[in-house]
Amino acid sequence: WYAVSGTVTIDQPITVTGAVNLILADGCTLNAEKGIVVETGNSLTIYAQSGGTGTLNATGVFFRNGATYESNASAGIGGSGTAPDSGAITIHGGVINATGGGQSGYCSGAGIGGGTLSSGNGGSSGAVIILGGTVTANSGEGFVAGAGIGGGGSPQDTGGTGDNITIYGGSVTAASTGIQSGGAGIGGGGGFTGGGAGSNIQIYGGTIKATGSSFGAGIGGGGSTSSPNSSYKSGDGAVTISGGTVTAVGGDYAAGIGGGGGYYYSTQYTSGGCTGGTGSVTISGGIVDASSPTEVAWEGYEGAPIGNGGNAGDTAATVSKTNAIVFENGAGTVCGAVTLDGSYTVPGDYTLNIPVGASLSGSGTLSGGNAFTTENLTADMISVPTNLYYNGEDRTADITTELSGELDKGITICGQTFAVSGWTVEVSRTDDLHYTATYTNT
């Protein structure tokens, strides 16, 4: 066991041997200027005192041999530049800022997870478990970059896998910064010949924002570079979300949640590209905002907000969405039965729809947003007009106007007015005193 108080700066790599437990006392700052090395077979567990104000800043290192032109980089916390696979990392609390080593034009390690070598695959993450705290994890700079949390980059081979990453709570911000073959925000690292897979990624709670760089998914597979025969492939993504508030932004051609990006190009001189990764995504709770770029250089190969990356071939994505609010490129849907207990601000240009068969309830509140609609007609939205009386004339048109007006008022759910969408009302006269109103879902 180790405890940190005050301000401590260590200018050499901190190497974890065996099972190490680190306590961050309230108000302390530990600056690991050359990262914390946790190689395979070792583990690091980070705790914080009750205030949760202890801070760890860990930055990986980049090394380039000028004679051989070989380069490697370590993760901020995780694999090194010589043994890139990471051991197990568990975070219970504190303020954790982890940045992978890297350099523009070369390769980089993950913020938390795998390192990178000049040859061979990128380092894979060990089990990463986040139970609380405020965690910010960024890959290092590079044209082939690691994930924010997950696999390291590979400048010659396949990016490292981001496997067994579990988030139970806390605030987590993770991003990859690659410019040619980027990693996922959370998941696989970028690779020259193939992106790393992001597999067995599970989110149960917390507030998460994950941003992939070029060809990297927000959460899921890392990106690959292109080749003349399109034989290179970006990583697949397998993600399960059971709760929390999750924002995932994919890089060019990549899914927001799911597979890394791919595309195909053809000119009069050459052709090529890379194959996109496939997505297997299960969402069974929480609020999920997934997006992927809709404007890319090679049109038609845009990644899905949730599912496959571009140019993934004939393999269909596997996507399940139940009991959650899910936004895909700004279009929101209430999936299944959702109970909202907290507050959520919908981005100003987003829409949210409650389709037939779905429901939204609870003590929570929704604010912001552009348009809210429901396709469900409820009993409290149907009222018999009390201001109409028999005057010797056919009142069909008047009753229709009154009932249509009730539909136009909408219904208030979780503090937000939802307009009724997809329903019409038709009134027929039986006799002077009896009329029938028929509501139809169109």
N, C-alpha and C positions, 0 to 999 in steps of 0.2 A: 504494500500500500504506500502511496505517495500523496502528500498534501501540498498545495501551493498557496502561499499567502503573500501579499504585497505584489511587487512587480519583479518578475524574473525573466531575464533574457538569456537564451542559450544560442550561441552562434555556430554550433555544430549539430549534425543530425542526432536526434534523440532516438535510440534504438530500443525497442521493446523486446525483452527476452522472457518467455514464459507467459504467465497470466498476470498482467499488471493492472492495478486499480488506481485511478488518479482522481483526487478530490480537489475541486476548484473552490476555495474559500470565497465567501462574498467579498466583492471589491478587488479581488486579485486579478493580475494579468500575467499570463505565461506566454512569452513570445518565443516560439520555436522557429528561429529564422531559417533553418534548413530542414524543416519538417520533422514529423514523427514517423519513424520506420516501423511498420508492423508487418513482418513477413509471414508467409504461410507457417502454420503451426504455433503461432503466438497470438495473444489477444490483448486488447486494450479496452478497458471499461472506464468511462468518464462519468463522475458524479459531480453534483453541485450542492452547496449548502442551500438552506431553505429560501434565501432571497434570490437565488439563481443568477446573481450578478457577476460571478467569476467568469473571466474571459480567457479563452485559448486562441491564439493566433498562430497558425502553422502554415508555412510556405515551403513547398518542395523545391528541389534544386535541379538545375539543368547543367549538363556537362557535355562539352564537345571537344573531341580530340582533333586538334588542328592538323596533325600528321596523317591520321587515318580517315578523317572526316566522319568518324563515328560519333553518335550523340545518344544520350539517354537522359531520362528525367524521372524523378520520384514523385509520388503523390504527396499532397499536403499532409495527409494522414493515411498510411497504408504502405503499398509496395515501394521498393527502392528502384534505383536505376540499374542495379545489377541482379536483383531478385525481385522481379516486378509483381508477382502475385501477392495479394494482400492476405493477412490473417483476419481474425474476427474483430470487429469494432462495434462497441455498444455505447450509446450516449444517453444518459439519464437526464441531463440538464446542463445548465450553463449557457454561455454565449460562445459558440464555436465558429471560428472563421478559418476555413481551410482552402488553400489555393495550390494547385498542382504546379510542379516545376515545368518550365517550357520556355521557348523562345520563338519569336516570329520567324517563319520560314522553315521551322524544323518540326519537332514533335513535342507532345506534352503528356504529363501524367494527369490522373484524375484529382479532383479536389480531395475526395475521400474514396479510396479504393486502390486501383492498380497503377503501377508505374509503367514506364516504357523503355524499350531497348532499341538500339539502332537496327537490330536484326531480330527476327522472331516475332511471335505474336505479342500484342499488348498484354499487360498484366491484368489478371482477373481479380475482381473483388472477392474477398471472403464474405462471410455473413456480416451485413451491416444492419444494426437495429437502432432505431431512434425512438425513444420513449418520451422525450420532452426536450425543453431548451429552445434556444434560438440558433439555428444552424444555417450557415451560409457556406456553400461549397462551390468553387469554380475550378474548372480545369485550367491548366497553364495555357499560354499562348502557343500557337503553332499551326502549320498548314494541315497537320494530322493531329487531332486533339483527343484527349481523354474525355470521359464523362464528368459532369459535375460530381455526381456520386455514382460509382460503378467502375467500369473497365478503363484501363489506360489506352493511349493511342499506340499505333504501330506504323512507322514510316515505310515499311517494306511488306508487311504481312497483314494478318487479320487483327482487328482491334480486340481488346480484352473484353470478356463477358462481364456483365453486371448481373450477378446472380445472388439470390437470397437476400434481397434488400427489403426490410420491413419497417414501416413507419406507423407508430401507434399514436403519436401526438407531437406537440410542439409546433414551432414555426420553422419551416424548412424551405430555403431558397437555393436551388441548384442550377448551374448553367455550364454549358460547354462553349468554348470560344474559338473553335477551329474555323478556318476560312476556306478550306478545300474539302477535307474529309473530316467532319466533326463528329463528336460524340453526342450521346443523348444527354439531356439534363440529368435524368436519372436512368441508368441502364448501361448499354454497351458503349465501348469506346470506338472512336473512329479508326479506320485502317486503310492502308493503301490498296490491298487486294480484297478486302472484305471488312464490313463493319461487325463489331462485336454484338452478340445477342444480349438483349435485356430480358432475363427470364426470372420467373418466380419473384416478381416485384409485387409486394402487398402493402396496401395502405388502408389502415383502419380508422385513422383520425388525424387531427392536426390541420394546420394551414400550410399547404404546399404549393410552391410555384417552381416549375421545372421548364427550362428553356434549352432546346437542342440547337446546336450550330449547324452549319451547312451539311445537309443530308442526314442529320441526326434527329431522332424523334424527341419530343419533349420528355416523354417517359416511354422507354422501350429500346429499340435497336439503334446501334450506332451507324454512321455513314461510311460509304466506300467511295473510292475515286472511280473514274470511268476508264474503260479499256476499249480498244478497237473492236473486239469481238463481244463486248458486253458480258464477259464471263465473271466479272467481279460482282459481288452481291453485298448489299447492306444487311445489317442484322435484323433478325426477327424480334418481336416484342411480345412477352406474355405478362399481362398486368391484371391484378385484381384490386378493385377499390370497393371497400365496404362502408366507408364513412369519411368524414372530414370535408374540407373545402379545398379542392384541387384545381389548379390552373396549369395547363400543359401547352406549350407552344413549340411546334415542330419547326425545324429548319427547312430550307428549300427542298421540295419534292418529298419530304418526310411527313409521317403522320404526327398529329399532336400527341396521341397515345397509340402505340403500336409499332409498326415496322419503320426501319430506316428508309431513306429516300432512294429513288432510282429514276432514270430517264433514258431516252434513246434519242440520238441526234443523227442527222444525215445531211451532208452537204455534197456538192459536186466533187469534192476532193476526198472526203473520208466519212466514216460513220462509226458509231460506237455508243457507249453509255455504260450503265450499270443496272443491275436488277434490284428492285426494291424489296425490302423485307416484308414479311407477313405479320399481321397482328392478331393476337388472341386476347381479347379484353373482356373482362367481366366486371360490371358495375352494379352493385346491389345496395347502395346507400350513399349519402352525402350529396354535395353539390360539385359538379364537375364542369369545368370550362376548358374545352379542348379546341385548339385551332391549328391550322396549317396554312402556309402561304397560298393565296389564290392567284397571284401573279408571279409566274416563273418564266425563265427564258425559253424553255421548250414546253409550249402549251400542250395540255392533254396528259401531262405526267404529274399533276399535282397530287400530293399525298392526301389521304382522308383525314379529317379531324380525329376520327377514331377508327382504327383499322389498319389497312395496308399503306405502305409507302408507294410512291409512283412507280409505274413499270414493274409491278409485282407479278405479272404473268396471269395465269389462269387460276392460281390458288386463291380462293376466297378467304376473306377475313372471317374470324369467328368473334362476334360481338354480341354481348348480352347486357341489356340495360333494364333494371327493375328497381323500384322504390328509391329513385334518385331524381334530382333535377339535373339535366344534362344539357349543356350548351355546346353546339358544334358550329364553329365559325359564326357565332353570334345568334344562331337560331336555337332557342331553348325549348325543351320538352319536359313536362312532368311525366316520368316513367313509373307506372304503377301507383301504389298508394304511398304518398309522401307526407310525413308529419314534420313540419318546420318549427323548431323551438327557438332558434336564435334569430339574429337579424342578418340580412344579406342585401348588399347594394348591387343591383344588376347594372352592368355598364350601360351608358346612355344610349347607345345605338343597338342594343340587343332586344330581342323579342322573347316572349315566353308563352307557350301554349299548353293548355291542359286538354289532351285528346279524349275522345270517348273511351270510357272504361278506366281512366286514371282519376286520381283525386289528390287534392292538396288541402291540408288542414294544419292546425296547431296554433300555438300562441306566438309564434315568430312573426317577423315583419319583413316585407319586401319593399325596397325603395329603388328609385332610379328607373332605368329601362326606357324603351321606346314604345312598345306595344305589348299588352297583355290580353290574351284571348282564351276562352274556354269553349270546348265543343260539347260540354255537358250541360244539359238542361235540368235544373233542379226544381223541386216543387215550389220553393219560395220565390222563384222567378215568374211564376204563373199566378196572376191575380185576376179576379173577375171585376170588370169595371163597375164602379158604384155611381158614376155620374151620368149614366145613360138610362133613359126611360122610354116607354112606348109613346110615340107621337103620331101613330097612324102611318108611319113610313117604314120602309125597309132599312134597318140599322146595320146591315152587314158591313158596309164600308167603315162606319164609325167604330164598330167593335174591332175590326181588323187594325185600324189605326191605333186604338188604345192598347191592344195586346202587343203589337209590334213595338210600341213605345216602351213597354215593360222590358222587352228583350234588349232594346237599345240601352237601357240603364245599366245593364250588366250586373255583376255581383261582386261584393267585396270579400276577398280572401287574403288572409295574412296582411291586412292593411293596404292592399292594392286592389283597384277596380279592374276586373276582367270583363272585357266585352264578350258577348256571346257570338260565337262564330259557327256558321254552317247550319243554322236552323231557320226555318221559315214557318209562318203560321197562316193557315187558310180557314176562313170562317164561312160556314154554310147556314142558311136559314131553314128551319123546320116549319115554324109558323111565327106569328107576330111576337110571341113571348118566349120562343125557344130557338137558340142558336148553338151550333156545335163548332168548337175550335179544334183544328187538327194541326199538331206540331210535327214537322218533318225534318229529319236530319239529312241535309243534302250533301 
